[in-house]
């Protein structure tokens, strides 16, 4: 059976400041809530670097949106709140309720992990309220965070964070406190990413600008890693544990490759997939265990099908879909858990009704350093404030595999809602992806000759 994969833009939102992280609330009652974080180095402080990271030079905005995915999708998102914050490097919702409220964690350029509670008034829309924070240490930026609750387990809720000093910190969440349980030097340079194993939350993974992927067992203490892997040839900046399949781990790097691992054997990856851009974020689908969303910096956003790799077949993961409408570095990406109707999306010829126009540019500007913590020179932007990356080839698309199981009981099709954001053009996009069987009654079209 042949399958077709289609993406459609539903809405584009200007975040004003550079956007680098976007997260849908994973809790069913609040799955309509979307958060987006931004990072801006204030003009006049371009000489400041990650080693000289005082708070005033880096500012951010935390956005909150409400999504109403009616069949018309006009418009799906409504902004409900914006909060002035230090520059935001990462956002993650806790996967369980804390004191009967959803909680959003934020890693900031002020070196703090901040927590916000989502409050739902009797009348009106939800809003975030600052709850508490903790400092990771002086002269550092908090670069990432992850919750131990990825499989929905609410006992012993903890947070792991990585920072620009190369350190990891594990924090315990109490009734009114966020307390550091342990902190240690994990990498020689920036520790870009940290993540729990969702199946054994005493296991923590980290990746750094020293090109190393490491594992840590908190029961043994952080004196030495359980493994150190140098398979990635550049900085390791994304890690995500699969919440549906035990032992499966995805990692990404500035070396433009996505690696899949079996946590029981970290000497050799299960697969290696070239995606044509540095892999800043990876997200497993909330219910389909084989689907992986990748934010690929200079080369847009891609959905990978990882079934064969997870079954032990040593082959790259085929790309099911690519979203290529951002005009800047692809940083933030997340799947929504909101259900979508399987109605036919607009035809390719119809322009998205709620998108803003994205003008074409004939020029190209080159970025000198891809990290969001670098100091950015204003010459990297054109007259409209947009960064135009070098053209990169899309990953080669293999034949689209059939779903392993039917995504829905009554049909073999899948419709997903996604949010992605890009840096220099300060844009957040909301789009849908439809994966469905091809209509056998439709006559096949001739393939044009090359």
C-alpha positions in Angstrom: 0.0 0.0 0.0 1.3 3.4 -0.9 1.2 6.3 1.6 1.1 10.0 1.2 2.6 12.5 3.7 1.4 16.1 3.6 2.2 19.2 5.8 0.1 22.4 5.9 0.9 25.6 7.7 -2.0 26.8 9.9 -0.7 29.9 11.6 2.5 31.9 11.9 3.2 34.1 14.9 5.9 36.8 15.3 7.5 36.3 18.7 9.3 39.7 18.4 12.4 38.3 20.2 14.4 35.3 18.8 12.4 32.1 19.4 14.3 29.0 20.4 11.9 26.7 22.4 8.3 25.7 22.1 6.3 23.2 24.2 2.7 21.8 24.3 1.3 20.9 27.7 1.3 17.1 27.9 -1.5 16.8 30.4 -4.8 15.8 28.7 -7.0 18.5 30.3 -4.5 21.2 29.3 -3.3 19.9 26.0 -4.7 23.0 24.3 -2.0 25.1 26.1 1.2 26.0 24.2 4.3 27.8 25.6 7.0 29.5 23.6 10.3 30.9 24.9 12.6 33.5 23.4 16.2 34.6 23.7 17.6 38.0 22.8 21.0 39.5 23.3 20.4 43.2 23.7 22.1 45.4 21.1 25.1 47.2 22.4 26.3 44.1 24.3 27.6 42.1 21.3 31.0 41.6 22.9 29.6 39.7 25.8 29.9 35.9 25.5 28.9 32.8 27.4 31.8 33.3 29.8 30.6 36.8 30.8 26.9 36.2 31.2 25.3 38.8 33.5 21.6 38.9 33.5 20.8 42.4 32.0 22.3 41.7 28.6 20.0 38.7 27.8 16.3 39.2 27.8 13.4 36.9 27.0 9.6 36.7 26.6 7.6 33.7 27.8 4.4 33.3 25.7 1.3 31.3 26.5 -1.2 30.4 23.9 -4.6 28.7 23.8 -5.3 26.4 20.8 -8.8 25.7 19.5 -8.3 23.2 16.7 -11.8 23.4 15.1 -12.1 21.9 11.6 -11.8 25.4 10.1 -8.5 26.2 11.9 -9.2 29.9 11.6 -7.1 30.7 13.6 -6.1 27.9 15.9 -4.0 29.9 18.3 -4.9 32.8 20.6 -2.2 34.5 22.7 -3.3 34.6 26.3 -0.2 35.8 28.2 3.3 37.1 27.8 5.8 37.5 30.6 9.1 39.4 30.7 11.9 37.0 31.8 15.6 36.4 31.5 16.5 34.9 28.1 15.0 31.4 27.9 17.2 28.5 26.7 14.7 25.6 27.3 11.2 24.9 28.4 9.7 21.7 29.6 6.3 20.9 31.1 6.2 18.4 34.0 4.3 15.3 32.7 2.2 15.0 35.9 0.3 17.5 38.1 2.1 19.1 41.0 -0.2 20.2 43.8 -3.1 19.6 41.3 -1.6 22.1 38.8 0.4 21.8 35.6 4.0 23.1 36.1 6.3 24.5 33.4 10.1 24.5 34.0 12.3 27.1 32.4 16.1 27.2 31.9 17.3 30.8 31.8 20.4 32.8 30.8 20.5 34.1 34.4 21.6 30.6 35.5 18.3 29.7 37.1 15.7 27.0 36.8 12.3 28.7 37.2 9.0 27.0 37.7 5.6 28.4 36.8 2.2 27.0 37.7 -0.6 27.0 35.2 -3.7 28.4 37.0 -7.2 28.0 35.5 -9.6 30.7 36.8 -13.3 30.0 37.2 -13.9 32.3 34.2 -11.4 33.2 31.5 -8.3 31.6 30.1 -5.4 29.8 31.8 -2.4 31.8 33.0 1.1 31.1 34.3 2.1 32.2 37.8 5.7 32.3 39.0 6.1 29.6 41.7 9.8 29.2 42.6 13.3 29.1 41.3 16.8 28.0 42.1 20.3 29.2 40.9 22.6 26.7 39.4 25.7 28.7 40.2 27.5 32.0 39.4 28.5 33.1 35.9 26.7 30.4 33.9 23.6 30.0 31.7 21.1 27.2 32.3 21.0 25.5 28.9 18.5 22.6 29.2 16.2 20.8 31.6 14.3 17.6 31.7 11.8 16.1 34.1 12.0 12.5 35.5 8.2 12.1 34.8 8.4 11.3 31.0 6.2 8.1 31.5 3.7 9.8 33.7 5.1 8.5 37.0 4.5 11.0 39.8 6.7 9.6 42.5 10.0 11.3 43.3 9.6 14.2 40.9 13.1 15.6 39.9 14.6 17.9 37.3 18.0 17.6 35.6 19.7 20.6 34.1 22.8 21.3 32.2 24.7 24.7 32.0 27.4 26.7 30.2 30.1 25.7 32.7 29.8 22.1 31.6 28.0 21.0 34.8 24.9 19.0 35.5 22.5 19.6 38.4 19.8 17.2 39.7 17.1 19.0 41.6 14.4 17.6 43.8 11.0 19.2 43.9 9.5 19.5 47.3 6.2 21.2 48.4 7.7 24.7 48.3 11.3 24.2 47.2 13.5 23.1 44.3 16.6 21.8 46.0 19.9 20.7 44.4 20.6 17.0 45.2 23.9 16.9 43.4 25.9 18.9 41.0 29.1 17.9 39.1 31.4 18.8 36.3 30.3 16.6 33.4 31.9 18.2 30.2 34.9 20.2 29.3 32.9 23.0 27.6 29.2 23.8 27.5 26.9 20.9 28.5 24.2 21.6 25.9 21.8 18.9 26.9 20.7 16.7 29.8 18.0 14.1 30.0 16.6 11.3 32.2 16.1 7.8 31.1 12.3 7.7 31.6 12.5 3.9 32.3 15.1 4.2 35.1 15.2 7.7 36.4 18.4 7.1 38.3 20.1 7.2 34.9 20.9 10.5 33.4 22.4 11.3 30.0 24.3 14.4 28.9 25.9 15.9 25.8 28.4 18.7 25.5 30.4 20.9 23.2 33.4 18.5 23.8 31.6 16.1 21.4 31.0 13.6 24.1 27.8 11.7 25.0 27.8 10.5 28.6 25.7 8.4 31.0 25.5 8.8 34.7 24.0 6.5 37.4 22.9 8.7 40.3 23.0 5.6 42.7 26.8 5.4 42.1 27.4 9.1 42.4 28.7 11.5 39.7 32.4 10.8 40.3 32.7 9.0 36.9 30.3 8.4 34.0 28.9 4.9 33.3 30.0 5.4 29.7 31.6 8.1 27.5 30.9 7.9 23.8 32.6 9.9 21.1 30.6 8.7 18.0 29.3 12.2 17.4 32.1 14.3 15.8 30.8 17.7 17.0 28.9 19.0 20.0 26.1 16.9 21.3 23.1 19.1 21.7 19.9 16.9 21.8 18.9 13.8 23.7 15.5 12.3 24.2 14.5 9.0 25.9 11.7 7.1 24.2 8.8 7.0 26.6 7.2 4.0 24.8 10.1 1.7 24.2 12.5 0.8 27.0 16.2 1.3 26.4 15.7 3.4 23.2 17.5 6.7 23.1 17.8 9.4 20.4 20.7 11.8 20.2 21.6 14.7 17.8 24.6 16.8 17.2 26.1 19.8 15.4 27.5 17.1 13.1 24.1 16.9 11.4 23.4 13.3 12.4 20.6 11.6 14.5 21.8 8.5 16.3 19.5 5.9 17.8 20.8 3.8 20.7 20.0 0.8 22.8 20.8 2.0 26.3 22.2 -1.5 27.2 24.9 -1.1 24.6 26.2 2.4 24.2 29.3 1.4 22.2 27.5 1.2 18.9 24.4 3.1 17.8 21.4 1.2 16.3 21.3 3.6 13.4 22.8 6.8 12.0 20.7 9.3 9.9 22.1 12.3 8.2 19.6 15.2 8.3 21.6 18.0 6.7 21.7 20.4 9.7 22.8 20.5 13.3 20.2 18.7 15.4 19.2 21.1 18.2 16.1 19.2 19.5 14.6 15.7 19.2 11.1 14.8 20.3 9.5 11.3 20.3 5.8 11.3 19.3 3.5 11.2 22.3 1.8 8.0 21.3 3.5 6.6 18.1 6.7 5.0 19.3 8.5 5.0 16.0 8.0 8.6 15.1 10.7 11.2 15.9 10.6 14.9 15.3 13.9 16.7 14.6 14.7 20.4 14.6 17.7 20.6 12.3 18.9 24.2 12.6 20.2 25.1 9.0 18.0 22.4 7.4 14.4 22.8 8.8 12.3 20.2 10.6 11.9 16.5 9.8 9.8 13.6 10.9 11.8 10.3 11.0 10.3 6.8 11.0 12.5 4.7 13.3 10.8 1.3 13.2 13.5 -0.7 11.4 16.3 0.9 13.5 14.5 0.0 16.7 14.1 -3.6 15.5 17.9 -3.8 15.0 18.2 -3.3 11.3 21.3 -1.1 10.7 19.8 1.4 8.3 19.1 5.2 8.4 15.7 6.2 9.5 13.6 7.3 6.5 12.1 10.9 6.5 8.3 10.8 6.3 7.8 14.6 6.1 9.8 17.8 6.1 8.6 21.3 7.1 10.7 23.8 5.2 8.8 27.2 5.6 10.9 28.7 8.3 13.5 31.3 7.1 16.0 30.9 10.0 17.6 28.4 12.3 15.3 25.6 13.3 15.5 25.4 17.1 12.2 24.6 18.9 9.8 21.8 18.0 7.1 19.8 19.7 4.1 17.5 19.0 0.7 18.4 20.2 -1.5 15.8 21.9 -4.7 17.5 20.7 -6.8 15.2 18.6 -7.3 16.3 15.0 -10.0 15.3 12.5 -8.9 13.3 9.5 -10.6 15.7 7.2 -8.7 16.5 4.0 -6.4 19.4 4.5 -6.3 22.3 2.0 -4.9 21.4 -1.4 -1.3 22.2 -2.2 -2.5 25.1 -4.4 -4.4 26.8 -1.7 -2.4 29.3 0.4 -2.7 28.9 4.2 -5.4 31.3 5.3 -3.8 32.4 8.6 -0.1 32.5 7.6 1.7 35.8 7.2 3.6 36.3 3.9 7.2 35.2 3.9 9.0 37.0 1.1 11.7 35.4 -0.9 15.3 36.8 -0.7 18.0 36.3 -3.2 20.8 36.9 -0.8 22.5 34.6 1.7 24.1 35.5 5.0 26.4 33.2 6.9 26.2 32.6 10.6 29.6 32.3 12.4 28.4 30.2 15.4 25.2 28.3 15.7 24.7 28.3 19.5 21.9 30.5 20.9 24.3 31.6 23.7 26.7 33.2 21.3 26.9 37.0 20.7 25.2 37.8 17.5 26.3 40.6 15.3 23.5 42.7 13.7 25.1 42.4 10.3 23.8 38.8 10.2 20.3 40.2 9.7 18.9 41.7 6.5 16.9 44.9 6.3 13.7 43.1 7.4 15.5 41.5 10.4 15.5 38.1 8.9 18.4 35.6 8.7 18.6 33.7 5.4 20.6 30.5 5.9 22.6 28.8 3.2 20.6 26.4 1.1 21.1 22.9 2.4 19.9 19.7 0.6 17.0 18.0 2.2 17.6 14.5 3.6 17.1 11.8 1.0 13.6 10.5 1.3 13.3 6.7 1.3 10.1 4.8 0.4 7.5 5.7 3.0 6.9 2.7 5.3 3.5 1.5 6.3 2.4 2.2 9.9 3.3 -0.7 12.2 -0.2 -0.5 13.8 -3.2 1.5 12.7 -3.0 4.9 14.3 -6.8 4.9 14.7 -9.2 2.1 15.2 -11.4 3.0 12.2 -8.7 4.1 9.7 -5.1 3.7 8.8 -4.2 7.4 8.9 -2.6 9.8 11.2 -3.1 13.6 11.7 -0.8 15.5 14.0 -0.5 19.1 15.1 3.0 20.6 15.5 4.5 23.8 16.7 8.0 24.9 15.6 10.0 28.0 16.0 13.0 29.7 14.4 15.6 32.1 15.7 16.6 35.1 13.7 13.3 35.6 12.0 11.6 35.3 15.5 8.8 33.2 14.2 6.6 30.4 15.6 4.7 28.2 13.2 1.7 25.9 13.9 1.2 23.2 11.3 -0.4 19.9 10.7 0.9 16.7 9.2 -1.4 14.1 7.6 -0.1 10.6 6.9 -2.7 8.5 5.0 -3.1 5.8 2.4 -3.1 7.0 -1.2 -6.4 7.0 -3.0 -6.3 3.9 -5.2 -9.1 5.2 -7.4 -7.0 8.3 -8.3 -5.2 7.7 -11.6 -1.5 7.8 -11.2 0.2 10.9 -12.7 3.2 10.5 -15.1 6.5 11.1 -13.6 8.2 14.1 -15.3 11.5 13.4 -16.9 14.5 15.0 -15.3 
